[in-house]
Amino acid sequence: MRNILLIDDEEKLRTLLSRIISLEGFEVIQAGDCKTALKKLEQFDIDIALCDVKLPDGNGVDFSQKIKEKYPNIEVILLTAYGNIPDSVQAIKNGAFDYITKGDDNNKIVPLLYRALEKVNLSKKVQQLQKRIDDKYSFDNVIGKSKTIISALELAQKVAKTDATVLLLGETGTGKEVFAQAIHSSSNRSNKPFVAINCSAFSKDLLESEMFGHKAGAFTGATKDKKGLFEEANTGTLFLDEIGEMNIELQAKLLRVLETGEFLKVGESKVSKTNVRIIAATHRDLKKEIEVGNFREDLFYRLSVFQINLPSLRERLSDIEILANYFVNLFSSKSNNQSKKLSPEFIDALINHEWKGNIRELKNIIERSIILSSSDVLSIEDLPIELQNYSTLPKNGKQLSAFDLASAEKLHIQKVLNYTNGNKTRTAELLNIALTTLYRKLNEYGID
């Protein structure tokens, strides 16, 4: 139902207008003054407010501003017996949709309501889309319950509300961009641009042009001016993925932007200014890169105001089953199929894999398994051959067969470790063995 709030102290006029508007299928709620109107706004989901300019306890032009401040999606149409230009100008400045004269413009009210309703519906759609985007990139999309991922999540949530530069460290596929988007989405810049670039995907000269922009004629092929990412991300967040791959000469220019907020476009002498928050990420050990001369030490300390280490999948084995089920539900939903279950052997094979590609690799394997599976249960036969034979080489080099006692013991210890989220003291208690014995077996079986 489309709800209209009619605010006017003349009861006869309210009754007449209410009848006209109701015949168009609108639900009309009436109020004779500002105080009553505020109560009605709290009680009902109002789409449009039709408000008289002169009210017993206030001025409609000023009241329209109060409505828009508290309920920005409501469109306000002001009615007056004596129209004047200053009032109409101020009404529009205060956010009113329109300003019309009573009596003379009564025949315009219904068409005006429909135009206002179109704007209301558009605002609601935009709001719904924004909510979907916010939900997609929120911290709720970080899946897992292990201590290592919870610790990283808590740090990210704390730094999100600030403007501090963040450096995300972790192996490829650990979810660095997911964290960067979640930090931006939870920040005060969430309604501003989020711009991402992978520094390893461009040569030095091309990356400089992408980041800072260029003037027409700056180099061969530069036929027109181009905005750089620092301009595109202005007032928002710029995510520099794989920052460790950036050329050291370009690092000096990036340092200047971080310190002064100023940069030069390629081929231009005029300084440009920007206000962006930087989130950087890399899988490299930047301290080692500094030692060999590949990364500037001053840039490292400027970027690492707040460091967050994202754990590899090998460091959060208890999350593998949770993530696997999440991806199963995701891909089943996309293909409009019933969600599949995971067999115990399937889960064991996932837990015993190395996961050099981390979450990204797990996601791809689950998608492949769902495509291959013809059953309601994902079995070990649905996995790639290298995961089907999930026996591993321990540190002492001895091969464990999937059928011998040592292999069964290894798998059992691994399961208990997963249950305790890697707590070795608790694991030893549950296994009823000494902690020193547990450490010896972990070393023997090559369990990290």
TORGU-458538 format. One record per residue (C-alpha): x, y, z; residue number from 1. Coordinates in steps of 0.2 Angstrom, whole numbers. Layout:
N
+-------+-------+-------+-----+
:     u :     v :     w :  nr :
+-------+-------+-------+-----+
:     X :     Y :     Z : NUM :
...
+-------+-------+-------+-----+
END
This chain:
448
+-------+-------+-------+-----+
:     u :     v :     w :  nr :
+-------+-------+-------+-----+
:     0 :     0 :     0 :   1 :
:     6 :    18 :    -4 :   2 :
:     4 :    29 :    11 :   3 :
:     2 :    48 :    10 :   4 :
:     3 :    59 :    25 :   5 :
:    -9 :    74 :    23 :   6 :
:    -4 :    88 :    35 :   7 :
:   -17 :   103 :    35 :   8 :
:   -26 :   112 :    49 :   9 :
:   -42 :   114 :    38 :  10 :
:   -52 :    99 :    42 :  11 :
:   -64 :   101 :    27 :  12 :
:   -49 :   103 :    15 :  13 :
:   -41 :    87 :    22 :  14 :
:   -57 :    77 :    20 :  15 :
:   -59 :    83 :     2 :  16 :
:   -41 :    80 :    -3 :  17 :
:   -41 :    63 :     6 :  18 :
:   -56 :    57 :    -4 :  19 :
:   -48 :    63 :   -21 :  20 :
:   -31 :    54 :   -16 :  21 :
:   -40 :    38 :    -9 :  22 :
:   -49 :    36 :   -26 :  23 :
:   -32 :    33 :   -34 :  24 :
:   -28 :    19 :   -23 :  25 :
:   -17 :    28 :   -10 :  26 :
:   -19 :    26 :     9 :  27 :
:   -21 :    43 :    17 :  28 :
:   -16 :    47 :    35 :  29 :
:   -21 :    64 :    41 :  30 :
:   -13 :    76 :    53 :  31 :
:   -19 :    94 :    58 :  32 :
:    -2 :   100 :    65 :  33 :
:    17 :    97 :    66 :  34 :
:    16 :    88 :    82 :  35 :
:     3 :    75 :    76 :  36 :
:    12 :    73 :    60 :  37 :
:    28 :    68 :    69 :  38 :
:    18 :    54 :    78 :  39 :
:    11 :    48 :    62 :  40 :
:    28 :    47 :    54 :  41 :
:    34 :    36 :    68 :  42 :
:    18 :    25 :    67 :  43 :
:    17 :    23 :    48 :  44 :
:    28 :    19 :    33 :  45 :
:    25 :    35 :    24 :  46 :
:    30 :    37 :     6 :  47 :
:    24 :    55 :     2 :  48 :
:    20 :    70 :    14 :  49 :
:     7 :    83 :     8 :  50 :
:    10 :    98 :    19 :  51 :
:     2 :   115 :    21 :  52 :
:    14 :   129 :    23 :  53 :
:     5 :   138 :    37 :  54 :
:     1 :   126 :    52 :  55 :
:    -4 :   130 :    70 :  56 :
:    13 :   125 :    78 :  57 :
:    25 :   128 :    64 :  58 :
:    30 :   133 :    46 :  59 :
:    28 :   119 :    33 :  60 :
:    44 :   125 :    24 :  61 :
:    54 :   123 :    39 :  62 :
:    45 :   107 :    44 :  63 :
:    49 :    99 :    27 :  64 :
:    67 :   101 :    31 :  65 :
:    65 :    91 :    48 :  66 :
:    55 :    77 :    38 :  67 :
:    69 :    75 :    25 :  68 :
:    83 :    75 :    39 :  69 :
:    74 :    61 :    48 :  70 :
:    66 :    52 :    34 :  71 :
:    76 :    55 :    18 :  72 :
:    66 :    43 :     7 :  73 :
:    50 :    53 :    10 :  74 :
:    45 :    65 :    -3 :  75 :
:    37 :    81 :     3 :  76 :
:    25 :    92 :    -7 :  77 :
:    21 :   109 :     0 :  78 :
:     3 :   116 :    -1 :  79 :
:     0 :   135 :     1 :  80 :
:   -15 :   147 :    -1 :  81 :
:    -4 :   161 :    -6 :  82 :
:    11 :   156 :   -16 :  83 :
:    27 :   167 :   -16 :  84 :
:    44 :   164 :   -24 :  85 :
:    55 :   165 :    -9 :  86 :
:    45 :   152 :     0 :  87 :
:    45 :   140 :   -15 :  88 :
:    64 :   143 :   -17 :  89 :
:    68 :   139 :     1 :  90 :
:    56 :   124 :     0 :  91 :
:    66 :   116 :   -14 :  92 :
:    82 :   120 :    -5 :  93 :
:    75 :   111 :    10 :  94 :
:    73 :    95 :     0 :  95 :
:    54 :    97 :    -5 :  96 :
:    49 :    88 :   -21 :  97 :
:    37 :   102 :   -26 :  98 :
:    28 :   118 :   -20 :  99 :
:    10 :   121 :   -26 : 100 :
:    -5 :   133 :   -23 : 101 :
:   -21 :   126 :   -15 : 102 :
:   -37 :   127 :   -26 : 103 :
:   -29 :   132 :   -42 : 104 :
:   -17 :   117 :   -43 : 105 :
:   -29 :   104 :   -35 : 106 :
:   -30 :    95 :   -52 : 107 :
:   -11 :    94 :   -52 : 108 :
:   -10 :    85 :   -36 : 109 :
:   -13 :    67 :   -42 : 110 :
:    -1 :    67 :   -57 : 111 :
:    12 :    75 :   -45 : 112 :
:     9 :    61 :   -32 : 113 :
:    13 :    48 :   -45 : 114 :
:    29 :    57 :   -50 : 115 :
:    35 :    59 :   -32 : 116 :
:    31 :    40 :   -30 : 117 :
:    42 :    36 :   -44 : 118 :
:    56 :    45 :   -35 : 119 :
:    52 :    36 :   -19 : 120 :
:    52 :    19 :   -27 : 121 :
:    69 :    23 :   -36 : 122 :
:    76 :    28 :   -19 : 123 :
:    70 :    12 :   -11 : 124 :
:    78 :     1 :   -25 : 125 :
:    95 :    10 :   -24 : 126 :
:    94 :     7 :    -5 : 127 :
:    91 :   -11 :    -7 : 128 :
:   105 :   -13 :   -20 : 129 :
:   117 :    -3 :    -8 : 130 :
:   112 :   -15 :     6 : 131 :
:   115 :   -30 :    -5 : 132 :
:   132 :   -23 :    -9 : 133 :
:   136 :   -19 :     9 : 134 :
:   130 :   -37 :    14 : 135 :
:   141 :   -44 :     0 : 136 :
:   157 :   -35 :     6 : 137 :
:   154 :   -35 :    25 : 138 :
:   164 :   -45 :    38 : 139 :
:   150 :   -57 :    39 : 140 :
:   157 :   -65 :    23 : 141 :
:   173 :   -70 :    31 : 142 :
:   170 :   -88 :    34 : 143 :
:   178 :   -98 :    48 : 144 :
:   179 :  -100 :    67 : 145 :
:   197 :  -105 :    70 : 146 :
:   207 :   -94 :    82 : 147 :
:   219 :   -88 :    68 : 148 :
:   205 :   -81 :    57 : 149 :
:   195 :   -74 :    71 : 150 :
:   211 :   -64 :    77 : 151 :
:   213 :   -57 :    60 : 152 :
:   195 :   -52 :    59 : 153 :
:   195 :   -43 :    75 : 154 :
:   210 :   -33 :    70 : 155 :
:   202 :   -28 :    54 : 156 :
:   186 :   -23 :    62 : 157 :
:   196 :   -12 :    74 : 158 :
:   205 :    -3 :    60 : 159 :
:   191 :    -2 :    48 : 160 :
:   183 :    14 :    57 : 161 :
:   200 :    23 :    56 : 162 :
:   209 :    31 :    41 : 163 :
:   225 :    21 :    45 : 164 :
:   234 :    13 :    31 : 165 :
:   233 :    -6 :    31 : 166 :
:   245 :   -19 :    25 : 167 :
:   238 :   -36 :    23 : 168 :
:   251 :   -50 :    23 : 169 :
:   247 :   -68 :    17 : 170 :
:   249 :   -82 :     4 : 171 :
:   240 :   -81 :   -12 : 172 :
:   222 :   -86 :   -11 : 173 :
:   220 :   -82 :     8 : 174 :
:   207 :   -68 :     5 : 175 :
:   216 :   -52 :     5 : 176 :
:   205 :   -43 :    -6 : 177 :
:   189 :   -50 :     3 : 178 :
:   197 :   -42 :    19 : 179 :
:   201 :   -25 :    10 : 180 :
:   183 :   -24 :     4 : 181 :
:   176 :   -28 :    21 : 182 :
:   187 :   -15 :    29 : 183 :
:   181 :    -2 :    16 : 184 :
:   163 :    -7 :    18 : 185 :
:   164 :    -5 :    37 : 186 :
:   173 :    12 :    36 : 187 :
:   167 :    30 :    36 : 188 :
:   171 :    30 :    17 : 189 :
:   159 :    15 :    13 : 190 :
:   148 :    26 :     2 : 191 :
:   164 :    32 :    -8 : 192 :
:   173 :    23 :   -22 : 193 :
:   183 :     7 :   -18 : 194 :
:   196 :     5 :   -32 : 195 :
:   208 :   -10 :   -34 : 196 :
:   223 :   -14 :   -44 : 197 :
:   235 :   -28 :   -45 : 198 :
:   252 :   -21 :   -46 : 199 :
:   259 :   -37 :   -53 : 200 :
:   248 :   -36 :   -69 : 201 :
:   257 :   -20 :   -76 : 202 :
:   274 :   -15 :   -82 : 203 :
:   282 :     0 :   -73 : 204 :
:   277 :    13 :   -85 : 205 :
:   259 :     7 :   -88 : 206 :
:   257 :     5 :   -69 : 207 :
:   262 :    23 :   -66 : 208 :
:   249 :    29 :   -79 : 209 :
:   236 :    18 :   -72 : 210 :
:   239 :    24 :   -54 : 211 :
:   242 :    43 :   -57 : 212 :
:   234 :    46 :   -75 : 213 :
:   242 :    55 :   -89 : 214 :
:   240 :    70 :  -101 : 215 :
:   237 :    68 :  -119 : 216 :
:   253 :    67 :  -129 : 217 :
:   263 :    61 :  -113 : 218 :
:   269 :    46 :  -123 : 219 :
:   265 :    36 :  -139 : 220 :
:   247 :    31 :  -139 : 221 :
:   241 :    44 :  -126 : 222 :
:   229 :    52 :  -137 : 223 :
:   218 :    60 :  -123 : 224 :
:   219 :    64 :  -105 : 225 :
:   216 :    50 :   -93 : 226 :
:   212 :    49 :   -75 : 227 :
:   222 :    39 :   -63 : 228 :
:   216 :    27 :   -49 : 229 :
:   221 :    40 :   -36 : 230 :
:   208 :    52 :   -44 : 231 :
:   195 :    39 :   -47 : 232 :
:   197 :    33 :   -28 : 233 :
:   197 :    51 :   -21 : 234 :
:   188 :    52 :    -4 : 235 :
:   187 :    33 :    -5 : 236 :
:   199 :    18 :    -4 : 237 :
:   213 :    12 :   -15 : 238 :
:   218 :    -6 :   -14 : 239 :
:   235 :   -10 :   -20 : 240 :
:   236 :   -29 :   -22 : 241 :
:   253 :   -37 :   -24 : 242 :
:   262 :   -21 :   -18 : 243 :
:   278 :   -31 :   -17 : 244 :
:   279 :   -32 :   -36 : 245 :
:   280 :   -13 :   -38 : 246 :
:   295 :    -6 :   -47 : 247 :
:   307 :     3 :   -34 : 248 :
:   306 :    19 :   -44 : 249 :
:   288 :    19 :   -43 : 250 :
:   288 :    16 :   -25 : 251 :
:   296 :    33 :   -22 : 252 :
:   281 :    41 :   -31 : 253 :
:   269 :    31 :   -21 : 254 :
:   278 :    36 :    -5 : 255 :
:   276 :    55 :    -9 : 256 :
:   257 :    53 :   -11 : 257 :
:   256 :    44 :     6 : 258 :
:   266 :    58 :    14 : 259 :
:   259 :    73 :     6 : 260 :
:   243 :    68 :    -4 : 261 :
:   250 :    75 :   -19 : 262 :
:   256 :    67 :   -36 : 263 :
:   260 :    72 :   -54 : 264 :
:   251 :    64 :   -69 : 265 :
:   263 :    57 :   -82 : 266 :
:   267 :    71 :   -94 : 267 :
:   261 :    85 :   -82 : 268 :
:   270 :    98 :   -71 : 269 :
:   255 :   104 :   -61 : 270 :
:   253 :    95 :   -45 : 271 :
:   236 :    86 :   -41 : 272 :
:   229 :    82 :   -24 : 273 :
:   220 :    67 :   -18 : 274 :
:   212 :    61 :    -2 : 275 :
:   212 :    42 :    -2 : 276 :
:   214 :    28 :    11 : 277 :
:   227 :    15 :     6 : 278 :
:   225 :    -3 :     9 : 279 :
:   240 :   -13 :     2 : 280 :
:   243 :   -32 :     1 : 281 :
:   257 :   -44 :    -3 : 282 :
:   262 :   -62 :    -2 : 283 :
:   280 :   -58 :    -1 : 284 :
:   291 :   -56 :    14 : 285 :
:   294 :   -37 :    12 : 286 :
:   308 :   -37 :    25 : 287 :
:   318 :   -49 :    15 : 288 :
:   314 :   -39 :    -1 : 289 :
:   321 :   -23 :     9 : 290 :
:   337 :   -33 :    12 : 291 :
:   340 :   -37 :    -6 : 292 :
:   335 :   -19 :   -12 : 293 :
:   319 :   -23 :   -20 : 294 :
:   308 :   -13 :    -8 : 295 :
:   310 :     4 :     0 : 296 :
:   311 :     3 :    19 : 297 :
:   303 :    20 :    21 : 298 :
:   288 :    15 :    11 : 299 :
:   287 :    -2 :    21 : 300 :
:   285 :     8 :    37 : 301 :
:   273 :    20 :    29 : 302 :
:   262 :     6 :    23 : 303 :
:   263 :    -5 :    38 : 304 :
:   255 :     7 :    50 : 305 :
:   243 :    -7 :    54 : 306 :
:   248 :   -25 :    49 : 307 :
:   236 :   -40 :    47 : 308 :
:   243 :   -57 :    44 : 309 :
:   230 :   -68 :    35 : 310 :
:   232 :   -86 :    39 : 311 :
:   235 :  -100 :    26 : 312 :
:   222 :  -114 :    25 : 313 :
:   235 :  -125 :    33 : 314 :
:   235 :  -114 :    48 : 315 :
:   216 :  -115 :    50 : 316 :
:   212 :  -134 :    46 : 317 :
:   197 :  -133 :    57 : 318 :
:   189 :  -121 :    45 : 319 :
:   191 :  -132 :    29 : 320 :
:   174 :  -142 :    32 : 321 :
:   165 :  -125 :    36 : 322 :
:   172 :  -117 :    20 : 323 :
:   169 :  -133 :     9 : 324 :
:   150 :  -133 :    15 : 325 :
:   149 :  -114 :    11 : 326 :
:   155 :  -117 :    -7 : 327 :
:   144 :  -132 :    -9 : 328 :
:   129 :  -121 :    -4 : 329 :
:   135 :  -107 :   -15 : 330 :
:   137 :  -117 :   -31 : 331 :
:   122 :  -127 :   -28 : 332 :
:   112 :  -111 :   -27 : 333 :
:   119 :  -104 :   -42 : 334 :
:   114 :  -120 :   -52 : 335 :
:    97 :  -121 :   -44 : 336 :
:   102 :  -138 :   -37 : 337 :
:    99 :  -146 :   -20 : 338 :
:   114 :  -144 :    -9 : 339 :
:   125 :  -159 :    -8 : 340 :
:   132 :  -167 :     8 : 341 :
:   151 :  -171 :    10 : 342 :
:   156 :  -189 :    14 : 343 :
:   168 :  -191 :    29 : 344 :
:   182 :  -198 :    16 : 345 :
:   179 :  -182 :     6 : 346 :
:   182 :  -171 :    21 : 347 :
:   197 :  -181 :    26 : 348 :
:   205 :  -179 :     9 : 349 :
:   202 :  -160 :    10 : 350 :
:   210 :  -159 :    27 : 351 :
:   225 :  -169 :    22 : 352 :
:   229 :  -158 :     6 : 353 :
:   243 :  -145 :     6 : 354 :
:   232 :  -131 :    -1 : 355 :
:   246 :  -120 :    -9 : 356 :
:   232 :  -110 :   -17 : 357 :
:   223 :  -109 :    -1 : 358 :
:   204 :  -104 :    -1 : 359 :
:   204 :  -100 :   -19 : 360 :
:   210 :  -117 :   -23 : 361 :
:   197 :  -125 :   -11 : 362 :
:   184 :  -115 :   -20 : 363 :
:   189 :  -121 :   -37 : 364 :
:   190 :  -139 :   -31 : 365 :
:   173 :  -139 :   -24 : 366 :
:   165 :  -131 :   -39 : 367 :
:   174 :  -145 :   -50 : 368 :
:   168 :  -159 :   -38 : 369 :
:   150 :  -153 :   -39 : 370 :
:   150 :  -153 :   -58 : 371 :
:   157 :  -171 :   -58 : 372 :
:   146 :  -178 :   -45 : 373 :
:   130 :  -187 :   -50 : 374 :
:   125 :  -191 :   -32 : 375 :
:   118 :  -181 :   -17 : 376 :
:   134 :  -184 :    -8 : 377 :
:   151 :  -178 :   -13 : 378 :
:   163 :  -193 :   -12 : 379 :
:   182 :  -195 :   -13 : 380 :
:   180 :  -200 :   -32 : 381 :
:   173 :  -183 :   -36 : 382 :
:   190 :  -175 :   -31 : 383 :
:   205 :  -173 :   -42 : 384 :
:   217 :  -188 :   -42 : 385 :
:   230 :  -179 :   -32 : 386 :
:   217 :  -177 :   -18 : 387 :
:   210 :  -195 :   -19 : 388 :
:   227 :  -202 :   -14 : 389 :
:   228 :  -191 :     2 : 390 :
:   242 :  -200 :    11 : 391 :
:   256 :  -188 :    14 : 392 :
:   275 :  -188 :    16 : 393 :
:   280 :  -184 :    34 : 394 :
:   296 :  -175 :    38 : 395 :
:   305 :  -191 :    41 : 396 :
:   301 :  -196 :    23 : 397 :
:   291 :  -212 :    27 : 398 :
:   276 :  -215 :    16 : 399 :
:   260 :  -218 :    25 : 400 :
:   248 :  -230 :    17 : 401 :
:   229 :  -226 :    19 : 402 :
:   227 :  -243 :    26 : 403 :
:   240 :  -245 :    40 : 404 :
:   239 :  -241 :    59 : 405 :
:   250 :  -225 :    58 : 406 :
:   239 :  -218 :    45 : 407 :
:   224 :  -220 :    55 : 408 :
:   232 :  -213 :    70 : 409 :
:   238 :  -198 :    60 : 410 :
:   220 :  -194 :    54 : 411 :
:   213 :  -196 :    71 : 412 :
:   226 :  -184 :    79 : 413 :
:   222 :  -172 :    65 : 414 :
:   203 :  -173 :    68 : 415 :
:   205 :  -170 :    87 : 416 :
:   217 :  -155 :    83 : 417 :
:   203 :  -148 :    71 : 418 :
:   190 :  -151 :    85 : 419 :
:   201 :  -140 :    97 : 420 :
:   205 :  -127 :    84 : 421 :
:   223 :  -132 :    86 : 422 :
:   224 :  -131 :   105 : 423 :
:   238 :  -144 :   108 : 424 :
:   236 :  -145 :   127 : 425 :
:   217 :  -149 :   125 : 426 :
:   221 :  -161 :   111 : 427 :
:   233 :  -171 :   122 : 428 :
:   220 :  -171 :   135 : 429 :
:   207 :  -178 :   124 : 430 :
:   219 :  -191 :   116 : 431 :
:   224 :  -196 :   134 : 432 :
:   242 :  -194 :   130 : 433 :
:   256 :  -183 :   137 : 434 :
:   259 :  -166 :   128 : 435 :
:   277 :  -172 :   124 : 436 :
:   270 :  -187 :   116 : 437 :
:   258 :  -177 :   106 : 438 :
:   273 :  -166 :   100 : 439 :
:   283 :  -181 :    95 : 440 :
:   269 :  -188 :    85 : 441 :
:   265 :  -172 :    76 : 442 :
:   284 :  -171 :    71 : 443 :
:   283 :  -189 :    66 : 444 :
:   268 :  -187 :    55 : 445 :
:   273 :  -170 :    48 : 446 :
:   258 :  -161 :    56 : 447 :
:   260 :  -142 :    57 : 448 :
+-------+-------+-------+-----+
END
